[in-house]
Structures are given as structure tokens and as C-alpha cells.
Amino acid sequence: MGNSQEFSPLDAVGQWLKSSLSQDLRRLQKEILRWLEPSRFYSNFDSL
């Protein structure tokens, strides 16, 4: 590990995994919140 400018492909994969995973987690969190609090999202249909 002498050269600090050396770029490891694992670093790139790790960065990509981190960013895509965090996006998926945010989407999943939104879905879960929608399941847990449907009234907040579907309150428009209460009057039907």
C-alpha cells in the first residue's frame, strides 16, 4: 500500500454500492412510512 494515488476497483464498487444502497433505503423507508401511515397518503379518499 505504498502509493496513495493508486485507485482500487474495490473502492469504486464500494462507493457505488453505498450510493445505490442509500437510494434504495430511502425509497424503502418512504414505502414503509406509507404502509404505516396510509391515512396521511390516502386521506383524499376518506370522503368517497
Secondary structure, DSSP 8 states (H G I E B T S, - for coil): ---TT---HHHHHHHHHHHHHHHHHHHHHHHHHHHH-HHHHHGGGGG-
